[in-house]
Amino acid sequence: MKRMGFSTIAIHVGNEPDLATGAVSVPIYQTSTYAQEGLGKHKGYEYARTQNPTRSALERNIAALEGAKFGFAFASGMSAIDAVLKLVRTGDHVILGDNTYGGTFRLFNKVLSNYGIEFDLVDTSNPENVERAFKPNTKMVFVETPTNPIMTITDLKAVSEIAHQRGAKVVCDNTFMSPYLQRPMEFGVDIVVHSTTKYLNGHSDSVGGFVALNDEEDAEWIKFIQNSVGAILSPFDSFLVLRGTKTLAVRMEKHDQNGRAVASYLADHPKVKKVYYPGLPSHPQHELAKKQQKGFGGMIAFETGSLENARTVLESVRLCTLAESLGGVETLISHPATMTHASVPKERREKLGITDGLVRISVGIEDVEDIIEDLEQALSKL
Ligand SMILES: *Cc1c(COP(=O)(O)O)cnc(C)c1O
């Protein structure tokens, strides 16, 4: 049979009508255990940390969306990333993108370092830097593309080739794009992770994470970790994300459309010094973004010039909500230097371009005229 289209997969894989009742929506199996017919005789479900039908449905669904054979749902994006890092051991070295999500850096810097896992921060937007950073004990390359909030792109195909020639695995945090806009495995990436908290769930009402991969042995280990450590996604959250992915394609189309419109509005605004958005022809990696992504999405950062200007914009908006997080239907606006990137030392932040005047927007799917009008009244106060 011909491979189904993305939206068909999103709506149907994992969402087959319930065998017992015919329920069209996957039920929330809110149970901790399952009755067994006899000793060692059961329906494949013994205890809900190990197996839960609602979670299994979601796992099949997102794995299919990423084009992966296996998928595992976790209690948060961070616990998904932590599980993936249990594929490396004491004495191993990891090449980590120099501008990953703050929590990922913190996990390496403050937690994994206590267990003898070495890492180097590398600007992976130039594949040559990745090549140079390789050591004999390098086992993994961990990248995020586009990065938060400067929207730097890593060439997934080039980095995967470099890593595979040297026997290392590539992990891509695909949270910013979602599988609708970017499918890292098509470029050779071995493992995809997500914070489902963002676009996959899409409604700002659940925290979760996901690991998708193809290697059977690694998948067995991730499954073992999921059960051994126990940071599983709850049945209710699994239901919410499963509901979210049904509309992923239409939501991402709209985020992308609105993102492009807001970015070009900001790029033309006299008070805005710089706009970071891969969809703008002025973005240094616009061509690579076009090749690797199906669209550019709804994440934009822009430079207002000073902390005072950023504060004025952030405190003047009325429709856009001042909040951390991203990927929901509502437009969220934030200040990376004091919010998401507060734990990054100022010197490092400035080097990455995360100045005190930088503002980040997660463009929602409201009517774009309303979003622009709100930004217009806020920027007019500068
Ligand atoms: C939010 C986020 C995470 C962490 O996910 P949680 O669900 O908050 O634990 C990881 N990576 C990226 C890119 C994120 O945006």
The ligand as a Tripos MOL2 file, in Angstrom:
@<TRIPOS>MOLECULE
LIG
   15    15     1     0     0
SMALL
NO_CHARGES

@<TRIPOS>ATOM
      1 C1         10.8280   23.0460   26.2050 C.3       1 LIG1
      2 C2         11.9470   22.4050   25.5320 C.ar      1 LIG1
      3 C3         12.6050   21.2950   26.0930 C.ar      1 LIG1
      4 C4         12.2600   20.7540   27.4590 C.3       1 LIG1
      5 O1         10.9930   20.1840   27.4750 O.3       1 LIG1
      6 P1         10.0450   20.1100   28.7760 P.3       1 LIG1
      7 O2          8.8120   19.4820   28.2480 O.co2     1 LIG1
      8 O3          9.8630   21.5110   29.2720 O.co2     1 LIG1
      9 O4         10.7710   19.2690   29.7800 O.co2     1 LIG1
     10 C5         13.6250   20.7180   25.3690 C.ar      1 LIG1
     11 N1         14.0060   21.2050   24.1700 N.ar      1 LIG1
     12 C6         13.4010   22.2600   23.6070 C.ar      1 LIG1
     13 C7         13.8640   22.7460   22.2820 C.3       1 LIG1
     14 C8         12.3600   22.9080   24.2670 C.ar      1 LIG1
     15 O5         11.7780   23.9820   23.7020 O.3       1 LIG1
@<TRIPOS>BOND
     1     1     2 1
     2     2     3 ar
     3     2    14 ar
     4     3     4 1
     5     3    10 ar
     6     4     5 1
     7     5     6 1
     8     6     7 2
     9     6     8 1
    10     6     9 1
    11    10    11 ar
    12    11    12 ar
    13    12    13 1
    14    12    14 ar
    15    14    15 1
@<TRIPOS>SUBSTRUCTURE
     1 LIG1         1 GROUP 0 **** ****
